[in-house]
Amino acid sequence: MRRGSASGLGVLIAATATLAASAPALAELAPQLDWRPCPENAQVQCATVQVPLDWAQPGGETIEMAVARRPATDPGARIGSLVYMPGGPGGTGVDALLHEQPFSAELASRFDIVSYDPRGFGRSNPLQCDAELVADAPDIRPGGPAQFEEMRRYNRKVADDCRRRTGPIIDHMDTVSVARDIDAFRQALGEQQISLYGISYGTLTGQMYAENFPERVRALALDSVFDHSLDTRAFFTTEAAAAEDSFREFEKWCAQDQQCALHGEDVGAVFDELYKRADSGELHQPGDPGKPIGPVELSSGAFGAFYGPDWQNLAAQLKALRDQEPAPVALAEPETIPYNVAAFCNDWRPEIDSAEQYAEEWRKQNEAAPHMRVGVGGTVAWGCIDWPAQLQNPPHVPQIRTEAPILILNALHDPATGYNWATNVDSQIEQATLLTYDGWGHGVYDRSECTTSAADRYFVDGAVPPEGTHCAAVPPTPDNTIKPYVGW
């Protein structure tokens, strides 16, 4: 499986009230699903659900959401449907089901495992943008007023290009809209309640679903949880701190394990020297001066490796860069999603309006992450500065009032959704219980028998583990790492 402000909250509440008033119209938009074997994998069934482009206008233009299902392997013991909510933003749940069963054999036997491609991605009215324009992003490090204005111009240009190529879907890719799409899917499935599992950015979708449809939640597990309540400074600095924490854990491993290619060396000093070379334009792929590596690219590659974590290959790659020799095993390229920033900008917007303020936020990130300098959020959120569209889902503390208990799972050393995000969200949801995995990486469900069995018992029996439960860390090896990915 592994792979705000008060005024903003008022806007969200007002929009929710408007949409709730028009909910009966949804019945006409949720016909019976026409399940067919998926062309890519006949063991998985595929269909589409018609949903409004703009949920504030349910009788207006519609789009099709691609959905998939793996039927319960023991129909006689079937409990219901379990929705897999992919991360990203922009991860495709249909692909996840096509490629493998994301859950244990027990859950696969008791539930229809269902998922979807979020609006704007995969097979669900995918956003189209100029690939060369997207690849030609400006340097995101502070460089004065001219550089800041260039970032703003670039963001407007990309948004206008995507809108011209794909239409207004770019303005309706927020997680509240995705949550409403999921509820249309629930109706089409004929379920009164559903169980939901969200991974990474999918946990924000899960929170939005629980906030808007609390009575429809049978169970909700939030794995590697996104904290939607943070302001600009807190978001940037906690993301940087999470990346730096993972770097420190990598340093500790290198000091203890002779399999580390940098064992016995000052790993922080090695990385800092590489960063200095990248900053001056002197770092490139070993043996290929035509492929320069910038400082942000260097940091992104490192915390991409922390997702597994893939410490052994990262150490070999850093040594090869330092010595300009071919790496014994090249670090896998991070997975990319076609301009997923567009979706993120529907859920969050940095409150930065000057070069001076941007430089200060960058300085604060550097303080929080003296080696990494920046976190996942800092490499993504800049794309939302001066984004030319209304913020659909302003940051806020979700008001979740489900009768069902909610399970939160998070690693103690997660490079993207830091542990303090998990403790924050746990404190925000009265009926939530946090299970801590005392290890590393992004994604907890299948880390160990302890994490898997706790989640399975919750989904099958509705029983959450005792408050304060910890699952022991499983030391990472090349065999149990995951493909690196930069995002949530």
N, C-alpha and C positions, 0 to 999 in steps of 0.2 A: 504494500500500500504506500510505502514511503516515497516516495518520490519528493464644553463649549460655553458658548456664551448663553445668557438667559434669553436674549432676543432670538438666537438661532434655535433654541429649544422651543420657543413659542411658535416659530415658523413651522417646525416639524410637527408639533401638536396640532396646529391648525390644518396642516395638510392631511394629517392622519384622520382628523374628524371629517374632512370633506370626502376622503376616499371611503371611509366606513359607511357614510351615508349612501354612497352609490354602489355598495357591495352586491346587492341583489342582481345587478346587471351582469355579474360575473358568471352566473349559471349558464347564460347563453354562450359564453366564451369557453366553456369547459366541456366539450363533448366527450363521449367514450373514446378511450385511446385505441387506435388501430395498431396493435402490436404486430410487428413483422420481424423475422430474423434479420439481424444486422448484417449488411453485406460483408463487413470485415470479420465477423465472428458469429456464426449461426447459433452459438450457445447463448448469446445475449440478444435480447429483443429491443427493437428501436421503434420510436414513434415521435410524434410532435404534438405540442399543445399550443393552441392559439391564445395569445395574451395581448392586452393593450400595449401599444408603444408607450403611451403616457398614461399611467394609472390614474391621474387626475381627470382624464377624459376617457373613461372605460368604453364609451360608445364610438370612439374615434378610430384612427388607424391601428391596425394590429400587426404583430410580428409572430413568427413561429419559434417556439423554444424546443430544441431537440432534447429528447429524454431517452433513457435506456433502463433496462431492467434485467436482473438475474433472478429468476423466480426461486422461491424457497425450495431447497432440495428435499425437504420433508414436509410436503403440503399438509399432512395430518397434524403436524405440530406447529404450523405457521401461526405467528403472533400478529404480523402486520407488515407494513412497509417501513424500511429503514433508509432514510435519505442521506446519501453521501454528498456533502457540500465541499467542493474543491477549493483550494487556495488560489493564490495568484497575486492580485486579482487577475482573473482571466483563465485560470486553469480549467480544463475541460473534464467534467465528470463522466461524459460519455466515453471518452478515450480511457479513463481510469477503469471503467467496467469492461471495456473491450479487451484491455490488456491483461487484466487479472482480477481475481476476487479480492477486494480490498479488506475483507474481514475474515475472522476465523471460521473454521468449518461449522462450529456451533451456531454462530450468527447466520451463516449462509443457509443453514438448515431451517432456522426458525423465522427468517424474514425474507421477504422479497427485497433485495438490495436494488435501490433505484437511484438514479442521478440525472444530471442535466448539464448542458452547456450554458453558462450564464449569458444573458443577453449581451450581444456585442462581440462574442467570442465563439470559436469553434464552428458549430453548425447553426448557431442561433443568431442570425442576422449579423455576421461578423463585421467588425469595424475594418475598413480599408483605408490605409494611409500610404503615402509615398515612402517606400522602403529606403530610398537613398536619403530623403529628407530626415527620416527618423534616425538613420545611422550617422548623420552629419550633425550630431548634437554639439553644442558649444562646451568649452571647458567650464565645469560647474564650480571651480574654486574661485573665491573672491578675487576680483581684479580691478576694482574701482567702478565708477559710474558707467563707463562705456561697456564694460563686460556685463554688468547687471542689466543694462538696457538691451544688450544683445540676447541675453537669456529670455527676457520678456518678449522681445520680438519673435524669437524662435518659438516660444510656447504658443503665441497667438497664431503664427504661421502654420504650425503643425495642426492645431485644433481646426483652423479654417480649412486646411487641406483634407483632413479626415471627414469633416462635415460635408464638404463638397463631394467627396467620393462615396460616402455612405448615407448621408442624410441625417436626420435629427436623432438617431439612436445614440449618438455621442453625448447627448444631453440627458439621457435616461438610463445610465448604466450603474446607478447607485445600488447599494445593497438592500435598501428598503424596497426598491422596484423588484430586485431579484427575489426577495422574501415573498412578495405578493405573487410573483410567478410561481414560486414553490407552492403557495396555497392553491393556485389554480390547478397545479399538477395534483395536489392532494384531492381536490374535488373530482378531477378526472379519474383518479384511481378509485374513487368511491369510498375513501377512508374518512372516518370521523376524526381520528387523531393519527398522528404520525410520529415516528421516532426519527431523530436527526443526529448526525455526526458531522461536525465541521472541523476541518483541518486548516490552521493558519488563517488566511484572510477569510476562509469559509466560516470561521468562528464569528466574524462580524455579521455575516449573513444570518447565522444562527441566532445571534442576539437580536437582530432586527426582526426575525420571524417571531421569536418569543415575546418581544415587546408588542408587536402588532396582532399576534394571534395566540395569546397565552392559553386559551382553552383548547387549542388544536395540538398542543405539545404533549405527547405521551412520555417522551424522554428526549433529553438534549445533552450531548457530550461536546464540549469545547476543547479541542486538542491544540495546544500551542496558541494561546488565546490573544486576540487583538484587543487593545484597550482604546476605545473610541472617545474617551473622556479627556484626552490630553490636549493642552494648548501647544502652540508652536514650539516654545522653548523646551517644554517637558518632552514632547515627541522626539525632537532631534537629539537631545542629550541622553535620553534613556535608550534610544536606538544605538547611539555611539557607545554607551556604557556596556550594552549587551554584547556588541562586537568585541570590545576590549576584554571583557570577561572571558570570552571564548579564546581570545589570543593568549591570555594568561594561562588558561588550562592547557593549551597547546604547548606553551613554554614548559610547564610542569612535566608534561609527558615526555618532552624532548630531554629534559634533565634526567629522567628516570629510566628511559627505555633506550637501549642500544640500537634498536631498529630505526631510530630517528637519524636521518642523514646529517643532522646538525647536532647530534649528541655531543655533549662536552663543550659546546660553544654558547656564546651569549646570543640567543635567538632574537631577542629584542633588538640588539645592536645590528645583527644581520639584516633584519627587516628594515630598520631605520636607514641603513646605508642604501638598501635597494630603493627605498622611498625617495631618498635624496637624489639618487641617480635618475629615477623616473621623473622627478620634479625638474631636473635640468635637461631632460630629453636624451639622456645617455643610456637608458635601459631599453633593451629589445630582446626578442626571443633569441635563445642561444643559436648562434650560427646564421641568424637572419636579421641583419640590420634594417631591412625593409619593413619589419614588423615591430615598431616601437611600442612600449608599454608605458602608459601614463600612470601617475600616482593613484588616481581614483580607480583605474583598472586593476592595479596591483592589489589595493585593499579589497575590491570587490571579489577578485579571484580568491583571496584568502578567506573571507567570511563565507564565500560559496562553499569552500572546502569544509568549513565548520558545521555545515548542515548535517553531514553524515554522522560523526565527523570523519574526514579522510586525512588524518594527521600524517600518516606515513608518506602518502603521495605529495602532500603539501610540502613537507620538509625536503623531499627529493627535488621538487620543483624550485623551491627557494634556493637550494644549494646550487642547482644548475644555472639559475639566473645569476647568482653571485659569481660563480666560476666561469660563466659563459661556456658551459659544456652541456651536451644533450642530457636530458633527464632520463633515468632508467625507465620511468613510467610517467608519461605526460599527464598532467592534471586535466580531467575532462572539462570540456567547455560548458559553462553554465547554460541551462535551458533558457530559451527566450520566448516571450509571448508578444505577439504583435501589438505594440504600444499600449500596454496595460495601464500606463499612467493615466490614460483617458478615463478609466473606470475609477481609479483612486481619487481623481480630482472631483468626482461626483460625491465623494464621502468626506473629503478633508481638503482644506485649503490653508496654506501657510499665511499667516498674517505678517507679511514682509513687504514693505513698499519702498525701500531705499537700499542703495548699495551699502551704506553704513550699517544698516540693520542686518543685512545678509552677512556681512563680514563678521559682525558680532556673534551671530548664530553659529557661523562656521568656527569661530574661536572657541565658543563654548563646547562644541562637539570635539574639537581637538583637545581641550582640557579633560573631557570625559574619556577620551580614547587616545592617549599619547602615542601609541604605536599605530593603531588602525586609522586614527584621525577622523573617521566618519563611520556611520552605521548604515544599515540597509535603508532606513528612512531618509537619510541625507542624500543618498544616491537616486532617490525616486521623487521625493516631495518637491524639489526645486522645479520640476516640470509643471507644477500647479500654480506657480507664481504668475499672476496676471492671466490665469486661464479664462478665456472669454465665454463663460457660461455660468448659469446660476448654480450655486452649491445646493444640491438636492437633499443631502442628508448631513446636516451640520453636526460636528462633534458634540456629544452629550453623554451623560450617564444614562444608559438604557434603563427604562422603567419596566422591569420584568417582574410579572406577578403570576407566574405559572403555578398551578397546584402541584405539578410534578417537580421533584427535586432535579437539580442540574448538576452535572459532573464536569469539573474542569480538570484537565490534565496538562502538565507543563514540566519541561526539563529544568533543572536547577541552573544549567548552563546552556541556554538557548541563544544562538547568535542573532536571531531576528525578532522573536517575541520574548523579550527578557522576562525573568522570573518575577520581577516587580510588577509587570503588566498582569501576570496571573493573580498575584496577591491583591492588586487593585480591583480587578474584575470580581474576584471572590468576595471582596468586601462590599461591592456594589449590589450583588445579588443575594438577597437574604437567604434564599433556599439553595444556594450553591455549596458544593463541597469540593475542595481542591485536593487532588492527588498529585504528589510531587515525585517525579523521577529524578533520583539523585545523580544523574549523569549528564550527558552532553548531546548536542544535536537538536534538530528541529523535527518535531513529530514524535509522539510518545506511545500511541496505542500498541504498536507491535514491537516495542523495545525489548520486552521480556515477558515471561509467563506471568509475572506479577502485574504488569500494566495491562496485558491483554485480558487476563481473567477478571480483573477488577471491572474493566469496561464491559465485558461480556455479561457479568452478573448484573450489572446495572441495567443493561438493555433487556435482558431476559426477565429478571425478577423485580426491577425497579429499586434495587438495594444499592445505596451508595456506600463506599467504604467509610470507616470511622474518620472523623475530622482529624487532620494531621497525619494521615497515612503517607508513608514514603515507600517507594520501590527502589531497591538497590541499583546502583549503576552497573551497566554491562560494559566492560572495557572494549573500545572500538578496535576492530581488525579490518583488513582490506575486504573480508568476506561479508561484513555486516554494515558497511557504509552505504550511503545512497547517493544518487546522482546530484551533483551540486546545482543549486538554483538560487538566484538572487531575487528575492521578493518574499511575499508572505504566503 
